Amino acid sequence: MTRKTSARDALVARRGPFQEALLAWYRACRRPLPWRESPSPYGTVVSEFMLQQTRVATVLPYFERWMAALPDFAALAAAPGATVLRLWEGLGYYSRARSLHRLAKAVAPPGELPRTAGGWAELPGVGPYTAAAVASIAFGEPRACVDGNVVRILARLTRDPARHRDGASASRAFAPLAQELVNARAPGDHNQAMMELGATVCVRRRPSCPVCPVRGFCAAAGAGDPEAYPSLEPKRTERLSVVRVWCERGGAVLLHRNGSGARRLADLHELPTACQAGLDPARACAGPLIARKARGITRFRVLESIHSARPPPGRPGPGLVWVRIGDLGSIAMSGPHRRWTTQILLARKG
C-alpha cells in the first residue's frame, strides 16, 4: 500500500473526528467577515466572485461599497454596465464583474434561485468551485469546494507525493477526497472552515502547525515537512516591455478605450501604448520619462514605461478618446491605470 493511499485511507476512516475538530475551531476562531455575519444568497454570490484570485483584505472594502450601491440581484440587474465596472475598478479580472452582471439579469426575474451546484453551474461565470460554494453555504448542499487552499490542506494531510501540472489539475485530483470529507450536517461551515484554515493557518510558507486544529490528522505535520506539499510544476514567467504615452491637451488626457468585445478589459480606459496612439515606440521612448511601473499579469512580468508625448495630429484613431481631467473620476479605468493617472497628475501639480 502506498504512502498516499494509506494516509488517505486513515484520514477518511477518521473523518468524523476530523470534521468535528475543524468545525469547532472554525466556529470559535473564524474571522468576522461581512458575508458571514449577515449571510444571504446574494452576498455569498458576490463575495465568491470577488474572492476569485483575490485576497480577503483586498475584497473587504469593495464588498461593502458594492452591497451599499447594489444590495440585491434586482438592483445589480438594473444597473448600467459602466456602474458595475466602476464599482469593480481595481479588483482586476473584470470578466468576473461582467459575468456577475449577466448572472443577476438571469436570476432577477421572479422565480426561485438554484439550490444545487448543478443549477448554479449553468449560470454565467460560475465554475465548479463557485457553484459548490454557493450551493453549500447558501442552501446546505453537501458539495465540497476545492481551491488552492483546500488542495494545500489535503496534500499535507495525506502527504501526497504526486507532482501536479498546475493548480487546476491538482484540484481535480483532490476533488474526490474533498467530497468524502465534507460534513453533510454543516457543509457550508465545513467548506468555509477549510478556506479559513488554508488562509490563516495552513498557509503556503511557514504554516502554523502548532496551533492547527487538525494537526493530529496531518501526515506532513507528523513528518515535519508540510512546506513540501503540494508538489506543483513551477510556473514559467515571461517578461514583457510596454511603452505608453501621456498626451495632454487643453485640460484633457488621451486614453484608449477597450472595445466591448475585448476578452479581459472590455469597456475600460487605459493610457494608450505608443502604437495605439499612432506613434513609433522608439521615438516615444525618446520623450521625457514620467513613470516606470512593473506588475505581474498571470504568467507575465510586465515593465511599462510612460513617456510624455505630443498629441498625434488630427482626430483620435480607433479606440482613442480625449477625456477631460475633471471627468476622469466618472469613467471606468483599469485599477493600475487609475493609480498611475492620479500619481502623474499629482506630480504635475507639485
Summary of the structure (lengths in Angstrom):
residues: 350
radius of gyration: 23.8
end to end distance: 70.1
largest distance: 75.6
contacts: 1061
relative contact order: 0.11
helix: 51%
strand: 14%
